[in-house]
Amino acid sequence: MSKIQNLQSAQGVAKYSGSYRMEGTLESILITLKPELDRKDLIILSALEKVKYGKIYTELYAIATGETIEQMQSIEQKLQNKGLQLLS
């Protein structure tokens, strides 16, 4: 489960998430997630492309941010709808 902590930053709340996974190359993921990245709703700290069973996917370590917990939950839902999966 993810931890929630307050940060002293422009956005008042940050959710630290372990790892995410999304099907596709890093380049295609950056295009798909561009609106969230531009708004800094999602900050990618590291990324690694892998091939498994003939499919390319990218594992990300990232932070989802928002001003309120409700906003963060909404952002997470949008990211999941785009194919981003939280790894346990």
Sine and cosine of phi, psi and omega as CSV:
sin_phi,cos_phi,sin_psi,cos_psi,sin_omega,cos_omega
0.00,0.00,0.55,-0.84,-0.04,-1.00
-0.98,0.18,0.45,-0.89,0.04,-1.00
-0.99,-0.15,0.56,-0.83,0.08,-1.00
-0.90,-0.44,0.77,-0.64,0.04,-1.00
-0.66,-0.75,0.49,-0.87,0.12,-0.99
-0.99,0.12,0.62,-0.79,0.08,-1.00
-0.87,-0.49,0.52,-0.85,0.12,-0.99
-1.00,0.01,1.00,0.05,-0.04,-1.00
-0.50,-0.87,-0.06,-1.00,0.00,-1.00
-0.87,0.49,-0.58,0.81,0.05,-1.00
-0.97,-0.23,0.76,-0.65,-0.20,-0.98
-0.95,0.31,-0.40,0.92,-0.09,-1.00
-0.76,-0.65,0.60,-0.80,0.10,-1.00
-0.71,-0.70,0.59,-0.81,0.05,-1.00
-0.92,-0.38,0.88,-0.47,0.03,-1.00
-0.99,0.10,0.83,-0.56,0.00,-1.00
-0.89,-0.46,0.62,-0.79,0.03,-1.00
-0.86,0.50,-1.00,-0.10,-0.06,-1.00
-0.80,-0.61,0.50,-0.87,0.10,-0.99
-0.87,-0.50,0.34,-0.94,0.09,-1.00
-0.67,-0.74,0.61,-0.80,0.05,-1.00
-0.56,-0.83,0.65,-0.76,0.01,-1.00
-0.95,0.32,0.69,-0.72,0.03,-1.00
0.86,-0.51,0.14,-0.99,0.03,-1.00
-0.98,0.21,0.28,-0.96,0.04,-1.00
-0.86,0.51,-0.66,0.75,0.00,-1.00
-0.86,0.51,-0.71,0.70,-0.01,-1.00
-0.93,0.38,-0.57,0.82,0.03,-1.00
-0.93,0.38,-0.66,0.75,0.03,-1.00
-0.88,0.48,-0.58,0.81,0.05,-1.00
-0.93,0.36,-0.72,0.69,-0.01,-1.00
-0.88,0.47,-0.66,0.75,-0.08,-1.00
-0.99,-0.10,0.17,0.98,-0.07,-1.00
-0.79,0.61,-0.71,0.70,0.00,-1.00
-0.86,0.50,-0.67,0.74,0.00,-1.00
-0.94,0.35,-0.60,0.80,0.03,-1.00
-0.93,0.37,-0.66,0.75,0.01,-1.00
-0.89,0.45,-0.62,0.79,0.01,-1.00
-0.99,0.14,-0.09,1.00,-0.06,-1.00
0.88,0.47,0.48,0.88,0.14,-0.99
-0.94,0.33,-0.48,0.87,0.02,-1.00
-0.74,-0.67,0.79,-0.62,0.03,-1.00
-0.89,-0.47,0.91,-0.42,-0.01,-1.00
-1.00,0.07,0.83,-0.56,0.02,-1.00
-1.00,-0.08,-0.55,0.84,0.07,-1.00
-0.40,-0.92,0.39,-0.92,-0.01,-1.00
-0.54,-0.84,0.59,-0.81,0.00,-1.00
-0.61,-0.80,0.86,-0.51,0.05,-1.00
-0.99,0.14,0.65,-0.76,0.03,-1.00
-0.67,-0.74,0.36,-0.93,0.10,-0.99
-0.86,-0.50,0.78,-0.62,0.03,-1.00
-0.64,-0.77,0.80,-0.60,-0.01,-1.00
0.80,0.60,0.62,0.79,0.06,-1.00
0.98,0.18,0.05,1.00,0.02,-1.00
-0.93,-0.36,0.63,-0.78,0.07,-1.00
-1.00,-0.03,0.75,-0.66,0.11,-0.99
-0.64,-0.77,0.29,-0.96,-0.02,-1.00
-0.82,-0.57,0.76,-0.65,0.10,-1.00
-1.00,-0.09,0.72,-0.70,-0.04,-1.00
-0.84,-0.54,0.58,-0.81,0.25,-0.97
-0.93,-0.36,0.87,-0.50,-0.16,-0.99
-0.54,-0.84,0.26,-0.97,0.07,-1.00
-0.87,-0.49,0.81,-0.59,0.13,-0.99
-1.00,-0.06,0.76,-0.65,-0.08,-1.00
-0.84,-0.55,0.38,-0.92,0.06,-1.00
-0.17,-0.98,0.25,-0.97,-0.01,-1.00
-0.99,0.15,-0.43,0.90,0.04,-1.00
-0.70,-0.71,0.30,-0.95,0.04,-1.00
-0.89,0.46,-0.63,0.78,0.01,-1.00
-0.88,0.47,-0.64,0.76,0.02,-1.00
-0.91,0.41,-0.65,0.76,0.03,-1.00
-0.90,0.45,-0.66,0.75,0.03,-1.00
-0.89,0.45,-0.63,0.77,0.05,-1.00
-0.90,0.43,-0.68,0.73,0.02,-1.00
-0.89,0.46,-0.71,0.70,0.03,-1.00
-0.86,0.51,-0.65,0.76,0.01,-1.00
-0.90,0.45,-0.68,0.74,0.04,-1.00
-0.88,0.47,-0.66,0.75,0.01,-1.00
-0.91,0.42,-0.65,0.76,0.05,-1.00
-0.90,0.44,-0.63,0.77,0.03,-1.00
-0.90,0.44,-0.43,0.90,0.03,-1.00
-1.00,0.06,-0.07,1.00,0.07,-1.00
0.95,-0.32,0.05,1.00,0.03,-1.00
-0.98,0.20,0.81,-0.59,-0.04,-1.00
-0.92,-0.39,0.74,-0.67,0.10,-1.00
-0.98,0.18,0.80,-0.60,0.04,-1.00
-1.00,0.00,0.59,-0.81,0.00,-1.00
-1.00,0.07,0.00,0.00,0.00,0.00
